[in-house]
Amino acid sequence: MRFTNIALTGAAISLANAGPVSKRAISDADVLNYALTLEHLEASFYAEGLKNYTQEDFVKAGMKDPFYANLKEVASDEKKHVDFLTSALKAAGASPVAACTYNFPSTDVGGFLALASVLEGVGVSAYLGAAASIMSDTYLTAAGSILTTEARHSAYLRATLGEVPFAQAFDNPLGFNEVYTIASLFIASCPSSNGALSIKAFPSLMMSSMDAVMTGSNVQLMAGSGFDTSTSDIAAAFITVTGPVWAPLESMGDGKFTVTVPKGVAGQSYVVLAKGNKQATDDNIVAGPAIVEIGKKTAMGMDGKKNMTIPSPSKSITGSWSSSPATRSPSTTPVYDGAAQKVSAGIVGIVAAGLFGAMGLI
C-alpha cells in the first residue's frame, strides 16, 4: 500500500504532536532540515534525470524494463520524503528549507546512474550518521524509516551497475560536516530564506581515479582549496561504524598523498585526512571525505552488463573548490559522461572533489 499525500500529511502531524522539537546546539528541527536538504537534492536529481532521459534511452543503455518504471518509483519515494519532512517541520512550528538550485553534470544515462548510486549511498550514510543526534524517539523512527528505503534504493542501483548490493555487514555513517563537504559540490545556490545550519565544509579531497580498487592497492588523493599544506602529522582514516580504520599514508607534497586501502572496508567507502591517528572527528579532520569504491565488479548488472565501470576522467581535475556553493566556479564542475554499458567518468570528479561534500544541506 502506498501513502497518499493526505496520509503523509496526517503522519507528519502525528509526528509533530509526539513531542516538542528539542532545542539544542543542533536541534531535532535542524536534523530534519538537514535531511530535507538532502531529500530536495535527491528529488531534484531524479526529476531532472527523468526529464532528460526517456525510457528508450535507458533501454538502449542496457537497462531493460521494468528498470525505468522502478526508477520512477525511486523518484516518487524521494518526492514523498520531501513532502513528509516539509509537513512535519511545519506542524512542529519550524521553517522547512526550500529546494536549492543544483548542478548535476551527467551527460548520459551511464553518468546519471553512476551518480544516482553514489548519492543514494551518501544518503544512507547521512541518515545513519545523524541518528545519534535525534533526541525524540518518534523522530528517530521516522528518520529510520526513510533510511531503510534509501538503503533499498542504493542496493538496487548498485546491483544494476554490477556492484555488490550489500558489500559489507555494516554501513558507514557520515557526520553532518562530512556530508556537507560532499553535497555542496552539486549546489549552485540556495534561497536566502533558508536558515543557516550549524555545519561547515572541510577542504575537499580528490581522487585521481574512481575505478573500483582492492584491499592493499594504492589510491592517489589530492586535497583541494583551503587545505593547509604546512600541516604535519596527517593520517588517513576510512570511516566505519566501529570507528576509523587507519591506513598507511605517504605525502607527495603540495597536498598530494598516496594511501593504501586497508582491510575492513568494502563497497562505497569514505576516507578523510586527519591530524594525528587517534580520532577522526570534526576537531581534527583536515580534508575530505573522498569516496572510494572497494571491491570487484559482479555479474549482477542489468541485461547481463558486467563491465559497467567508472573509468578515469579524460583530464585531471584541477578546479579550486570553495566551501560556499554559491561561489564555486562552473568551470570546476566535474563532468559525468558515462557511456552506454559504462558508468563514466564523472564520478571521478564527484568523488575526486570530496564527493558530495556533505551538504550543509542534505
Buried (B, 14 or more C-beta within 10 A) or exposed (E): EEEEEEEBBBBBBEBBEBBEBBEEEBBBBBBBBBBBBBBBBBBBBBBBBBEBBEBEBBBEBBBEEEBBEBBBEBBEBBBBBBBBBBBBBBBBEBEBBEBBEBBBBBBBBBBBBBBBBBBBBBBBBBBBBBBEBBBBEBBBEBBBEBBEBBBBBBBBBBBBBBBBBEBBEEBBBBBBBBBBBBBBBBBEBBEEEBEEBEBEBBBBBBBBBBBBBEEEEEBEBBBBBBBEEEBEEBBBBBBBEEEBBBBEBEBEEEBBBBBBBBEEBBBBBBBBBBBEBEBBBEEBBBBBBBBBBBBEBBEBBBEEBEEBBBBBBEEEBEBEBBBEBEEBEEEBBBBBBBBBBBBBBBBBBBBBBBBBBBBBBB
